[in-house]
Amino acid sequence: MIRGLWDREMVALLLLAALMPMALVWIWFGGAGAVGRLGLALIVSGAWHLIFMLARAQPPSFAGAITALAVAMLAPEDMGLVRIVLGISFGAVFGELVFGGWGRNVLNPATVTLAFLGFGFPTFAWPDFVLPVAWAAIPAAGLGVLFGVMPFGILAGAALVGGGTALLAGGPDWVVPAAAMVLVLLVADPVASASTALGRWLNGALYAALVLLFASGWEGASPVQLCVAAALLASLAAPLLDDIAIALWTLQRRRRHGGS
Amino acid sequence: MFGRIPGFGLSPVFRSDPFENPVPTGMITEEAAITAPPGDVLRVDLVAPEDSPVAEGAPVARLRNHPEIVLSAPFAGRVARVRLGPGRRLDEIILFRDPGGEVAEWDVAAAASGDAPALVALMQGCGFWPRIRSRPYGRMPASAERPAAIVVMATDSRPLAPDPRLALDGLEEALGRGLAALGRLTDGPVFLCAADGPPPIAPDAAGGARIAHVSPRHPHGLAGFRVHDLCPAAPGRPVWDLHAEDVAQLGVLLATGRLPRTRLVSVAGPALTASRLVRCQLGADLRALSYGLVRPGPHVLMAGSPLDGRRAQWLGTLDRQATIWPQQQEGKPPHWFLAALASSSVPKPVIPTAALQHAVGGAFPAMAMVRALSVGDDETATRLGALSLVEEDLALADYVTGGQAGLGDLLRAMLDRTRTEMAA
């Protein structure tokens, strides 16, 4: 009879709105090159959404634009048209659309794209960012949490582990800008991350721990590369973390109420 | 971190003009109907055939398999029309009112003296039984069922719901008597759930019932969440829930031998020029309740709150709200391409947001429950506490997520599957 606000497309639009500070700063400093990359990613991602709508009656989602933005910002540079189209197609189709579209995917399609490009074509250079783009991750995360579309637990868990290590041991600060951007763009995705309160804290903490591990042990990796790898592994572990959280929750309830 | 979080919950606002009468007025509609609870199947034998006169409270029909359970007339009048489905399933029994008719009385000496079987027989025989809801599955309890606990709701967080304190005004003694009577029906505890503020009854007068305080935000004031929190229901471990007004009326029955058949009902909604608080009989005619208040134009009558209401002409056995909604005009169907952009062959998935977690009051991991229900994983849903819930408990989650997942229907299907499995 009457419907609330938080359907899938509204969440996608709010996520897109939350990412706007970062996207706009990135376009401001990237100029025509950035606009071109973003346009290409949007066209390829949108085309696949359209194909799946016509072939599988899956309505397209604005989440495709989020994927395109993340890929355009984080993908290795100067790869050539064929490779980037191949990468985005692989990520969008096998990361998201074959599962039934955004909301039913297991991994973030942008993470899949970037991992595919990184492992498939390792000779291309990963992008570097000017610091203002990384700073813009903070208002983006703030907006996302304020709208309730970005999981607070993931951001807080990552900040806790990252900040704690920096305070205690003085961690590798050259990785922090890329880690913050990947955290907001890829890890804090509501669908492909853990969905329970405890699971989210663990998910964020795991991501930060992996970034720290790779930063200290992975010789010759660029910051974006190791952050994307950490995001992929943290995302793969999300269902396990959720299961741990639910098992603890059931245990606590069983202790309180008895029975099975 | 993964327990009950008191800050959770929402206060959804629906436009409705203020109440024209802060003090409820009595309103017995000229027609009323006895209907089956939504989703429940009652096979009945008629006691009073069409066109026969009945006294208030007199039996009109009995359950086929349990003739001791009686459906009784909400007012003195005449049975106007009986509509039964295949297999003598009750659809509706419409009655016309006859002012000045008689009121049926029961001999309550045995039940009031503390004899539990006599009390059960009285509750089943006088037509009180359908006012009880048994969880799991959310049905009228079986004839010989003995609950593991009883939850009495003296609070209601549904939008536009009448304040139960108003309904209980002046009935404290009867409420205490009713609670004490319920205590004899179970070996477990009886909980009286009340919102913060002065309790509806002094703790030492509550007949052994424990008073549980409840957050005023929706959905904390729904029986399902209180059952989930206080004493989870499971197969073989049923939990009953009742409204405090009904319990107070049970207390009146035990004192006087007459069961009151009116209840406090709010008539509200955006299609009304003013809202109305009435004391009307069970099964009242929604057209009569909203008469004179409806704005011009087409509208929809719903029994229940704006969140969980369903189109109906009669107030249901468990309803305490009527919502009148303007009818949406059906426009031209959109172009097929635009329709394909918006609608899908399968329901669109629910995205985990803070709003969803609030909509289940932080009582359980919301997304895990949504996923378990969507894929039909009944075991996980059971582990998360789905057996304590019924459709109305997920109505808020359905509302905030745009209703495309149909969580209430998924939960009902899951409960029906579990019930069939347990019966086999």
Interface residues (C-beta under 8 A of the other chain):
Chain A: M1 I2 R3 G4 L5 W6 D7 R8 M10 V11 A12 M53 L54 R56 A57 Q58 P59 P60 G100 G101 W102 G103 R104 G148 V149 P151 F152 P190 V191 S195 T196 A197 L198 W201 D242 A245 I246 L248 W249 T250 Q252 R253 H257 G259 S260
Chain B: M1 F2 G3 P12 F14 C231 P232 A234 R237 V300 M302 P306 G309 W325 A340 L341 A342 S343 S344 S345 V346 K348 P349 V350 I351 P352 T353 A354 A355 L356 Q357 F364 P365 A366 M367 A368 R371 R383 L384 G385 Y399 V400 T401 G402 G403 Q404
